[in-house]
């Protein structure tokens, strides 16, 4: 399936958002994810089915001011 991730495209072989996070972002902490412009709480990632053409936006928290 093809997904749009932060403006780029990726071919993936996953079914749910938590599977995608485990394969693509396993070492990143402090992130928020929106799928098709709706924020998905991390507690719901396993329930969030991904479909061909979905748009994912990943935002990482950083320190600074």
Backbone torsions as a table, in degrees:
resi	resn	phi	psi	omega
1	UNK	NA	150.4	-178.8
2	UNK	-107.0	128.2	178.6
3	UNK	-121.5	149.1	170.9
4	UNK	-94.1	121.4	-178.1
5	UNK	-123.7	112.6	-179.4
6	UNK	48.4	40.8	174.9
7	UNK	92.3	-10.6	177.7
8	UNK	-108.9	169.9	-179.6
9	UNK	-111.8	143.4	178.4
10	UNK	-138.3	139.7	171.8
11	UNK	-90.8	127.5	-178.2
12	UNK	-133.2	163.0	179.8
13	UNK	-127.7	56.9	-178.8
14	UNK	-129.2	165.6	-178.2
15	UNK	-112.3	-35.9	-176.1
16	UNK	-122.1	163.6	-179.5
17	UNK	-62.7	-39.9	180.0
18	UNK	-64.9	-32.8	175.1
19	UNK	-66.3	-41.8	179.1
20	UNK	-63.4	-45.2	179.3
21	UNK	-60.6	-43.0	-179.2
22	UNK	-62.6	-34.3	-178.2
23	UNK	-88.9	-32.5	-174.3
24	UNK	-101.6	-29.0	-171.7
25	UNK	-130.7	31.0	-171.2
26	UNK	-59.7	-27.2	-176.4
27	UNK	-101.2	5.6	-176.0
28	UNK	-103.1	131.2	178.5
29	UNK	-115.4	160.8	175.4
30	UNK	70.5	47.6	-179.0
31	UNK	-117.2	156.0	169.6
32	UNK	-123.5	143.8	-177.3
33	UNK	-129.7	135.1	172.6
34	UNK	-117.1	138.8	175.5
35	UNK	-118.0	121.0	-178.1
36	UNK	52.8	46.2	175.3
37	UNK	70.5	13.8	175.5
38	UNK	-119.8	123.3	179.5
39	UNK	-65.6	135.0	178.6
40	UNK	-113.4	113.7	177.9
41	UNK	-61.1	146.8	-177.8
42	UNK	-58.6	-27.2	177.9
43	UNK	-67.9	-14.2	-178.6
44	UNK	-109.7	2.0	-177.0
45	UNK	-58.6	-38.5	-178.8
46	UNK	-68.1	-23.2	-178.7
47	UNK	-93.8	-7.5	-176.0
48	UNK	-90.0	101.1	177.8
49	UNK	-74.7	136.8	176.8
50	UNK	-98.4	145.3	180.0
51	UNK	-128.0	154.0	178.3
52	UNK	-52.7	129.7	177.8
53	UNK	90.8	-2.4	178.6
54	UNK	-61.2	150.8	-179.7
55	UNK	-109.4	118.0	-179.3
56	UNK	-110.8	134.2	175.3
57	UNK	-121.3	124.1	178.6
58	UNK	-111.8	128.2	178.0
59	UNK	-121.2	128.5	-179.2
60	UNK	-107.4	131.8	177.0
61	UNK	-71.9	139.1	177.4
62	UNK	-133.4	157.3	176.3
63	UNK	-89.0	156.4	175.8
64	UNK	138.6	-175.5	-178.0
65	UNK	-157.7	NA	NA
